[in-house]
Amino acid sequence: MDDHAFLDVLGERRWLVLTGAGVSTDSGIPDYRGPDSPPRTPMTYQEFIRTPEARQRYWARAHVGWSRMRQAEPNATHRALVSMQAAGRLTGLITQNVDGLHERAGHRDVIDLHGRIDRVVCLACHQVTSRAELHDRLSGLNPGYEDRIGEIAPDGDVVLAETADFVVAECLRCGGDLKPDVVFFGENVPKDRVERSYALVAEAESLVVLGSSLQVMSGLRFVKAAHKRGIPIVIVNRGTTRGDDLATLKVDAGCAETLRAVGVSTG
């Protein structure tokens, strides 16, 4: 990578950062659309709410996956962004990731565009509770289930062939159906998060996209808004993105290696 081009484009401007799954791959969480990622078909919101069997399949796979995903630790990119925030070099951070690793690294005021996998919401009474608490309940209802083996998927579940024996937990307050507090495919991002993100773009000096293919409009729209404002846009991602033609500079490389190359501390 030509680090001089990177620095020439951004100069002394502070960054508004938009992150995607490519930021978390160094923490052992696979992404959907990386160059080496196999085709995946995540469960849609419509499918999740349609039948008890679909929710059973989701929670069985998610229960096994959570046993592994909750052990993931922030990596060099997360730490680099924390150090940049502490130095006053960022104007905000919007993430499409649901793993909570930015916050665990110490980042403040993150906009979790697609929610957080470590929270659970009741579809009936809308109470939000801890995923860790639900995991303990599911472990009690399904002893030894989390020891099953399967390929881990990007949204934190594990591919299992058979889930019909899994016992699903219901809301302790009202008995309603529980859902992870994340935005599923086919579900809209809450309006307040979108408005807060647009407000950051409206004031941004530059936009730096890290590890996102921008295949979904929930992230791409902010790149479009930044392009309309005429501010510099740098995209760092392995492989092509839907925003490449809008970028002032596209860097086809890993996030941590790129940040190190331009002098950002990733320690």
ChimeraX attribute file (.defattr): number of C-alpha atoms within 10 A of each C-alpha:
attribute: neighborCount
match mode: 1-to-1
recipient: residues
	/A:1	13
	/A:2	10
	/A:3	15
	/A:4	11
	/A:5	13
	/A:6	19
	/A:7	13
	/A:8	9
	/A:9	17
	/A:10	20
	/A:11	12
	/A:12	11
	/A:13	17
	/A:14	19
	/A:15	24
	/A:16	22
	/A:17	22
	/A:18	26
	/A:19	26
	/A:20	21
	/A:21	25
	/A:22	25
	/A:23	28
	/A:24	26
	/A:25	17
	/A:26	18
	/A:27	18
	/A:28	16
	/A:29	20
	/A:30	20
	/A:31	23
	/A:32	18
	/A:33	21
	/A:34	18
	/A:35	10
	/A:36	11
	/A:37	11
	/A:38	9
	/A:39	8
	/A:40	11
	/A:41	7
	/A:42	15
	/A:43	16
	/A:44	13
	/A:45	15
	/A:46	13
	/A:47	16
	/A:48	17
	/A:49	15
	/A:50	10
	/A:51	10
	/A:52	13
	/A:53	16
	/A:54	16
	/A:55	19
	/A:56	19
	/A:57	21
	/A:58	21
	/A:59	24
	/A:60	26
	/A:61	26
	/A:62	25
	/A:63	26
	/A:64	25
	/A:65	25
	/A:66	23
	/A:67	17
	/A:68	17
	/A:69	24
	/A:70	16
	/A:71	10
	/A:72	17
	/A:73	18
	/A:74	21
	/A:75	20
	/A:76	21
	/A:77	28
	/A:78	25
	/A:79	22
	/A:80	19
	/A:81	23
	/A:82	22
	/A:83	20
	/A:84	18
	/A:85	19
	/A:86	13
	/A:87	9
	/A:88	11
	/A:89	16
	/A:90	21
	/A:91	19
	/A:92	21
	/A:93	24
	/A:94	24
	/A:95	25
	/A:96	22
	/A:97	27
	/A:98	23
	/A:99	27
	/A:100	20
	/A:101	21
	/A:102	27
	/A:103	15
	/A:104	13
	/A:105	19
	/A:106	16
	/A:107	19
	/A:108	14
	/A:109	11
	/A:110	13
	/A:111	18
	/A:112	20
	/A:113	23
	/A:114	24
	/A:115	22
	/A:116	19
	/A:117	23
	/A:118	21
	/A:119	18
	/A:120	22
	/A:121	20
	/A:122	21
	/A:123	17
	/A:124	13
	/A:125	14
	/A:126	16
	/A:127	14
	/A:128	16
	/A:129	18
	/A:130	14
	/A:131	20
	/A:132	15
	/A:133	12
	/A:134	19
	/A:135	20
	/A:136	12
	/A:137	14
	/A:138	21
	/A:139	15
	/A:140	12
	/A:141	14
	/A:142	16
	/A:143	9
	/A:144	10
	/A:145	18
	/A:146	20
	/A:147	11
	/A:148	11
	/A:149	12
	/A:150	14
	/A:151	10
	/A:152	21
	/A:153	19
	/A:154	24
	/A:155	23
	/A:156	21
	/A:157	23
	/A:158	25
	/A:159	17
	/A:160	17
	/A:161	9
	/A:162	10
	/A:163	16
	/A:164	10
	/A:165	11
	/A:166	18
	/A:167	15
	/A:168	20
	/A:169	17
	/A:170	16
	/A:171	21
	/A:172	11
	/A:173	10
	/A:174	12
	/A:175	13
	/A:176	16
	/A:177	18
	/A:178	25
	/A:179	24
	/A:180	21
	/A:181	22
	/A:182	22
	/A:183	20
	/A:184	20
	/A:185	16
	/A:186	11
	/A:187	12
	/A:188	12
	/A:189	16
	/A:190	12
	/A:191	9
	/A:192	10
	/A:193	16
	/A:194	18
	/A:195	11
	/A:196	14
	/A:197	22
	/A:198	16
	/A:199	11
	/A:200	19
	/A:201	24
	/A:202	14
	/A:203	13
	/A:204	21
	/A:205	21
	/A:206	25
	/A:207	30
	/A:208	22
	/A:209	28
	/A:210	27
	/A:211	28
	/A:212	30
	/A:213	26
	/A:214	25
	/A:215	13
	/A:216	12
	/A:217	11
	/A:218	15
	/A:219	24
	/A:220	20
	/A:221	15
	/A:222	21
	/A:223	27
	/A:224	17
	/A:225	14
	/A:226	24
	/A:227	19
	/A:228	10
	/A:229	15
	/A:230	13
	/A:231	21
	/A:232	21
	/A:233	25
	/A:234	25
	/A:235	30
	/A:236	28
	/A:237	27
	/A:238	21
	/A:239	17
	/A:240	19
	/A:241	20
	/A:242	15
	/A:243	22
	/A:244	19
	/A:245	9
	/A:246	19
	/A:247	23
	/A:248	17
	/A:249	18
	/A:250	23
	/A:251	22
	/A:252	16
	/A:253	16
	/A:254	19
	/A:255	26
	/A:256	22
	/A:257	14
	/A:258	21
	/A:259	20
	/A:260	16
	/A:261	15
	/A:262	15
	/A:263	10
	/A:264	17
	/A:265	17
	/A:266	18
	/A:267	11
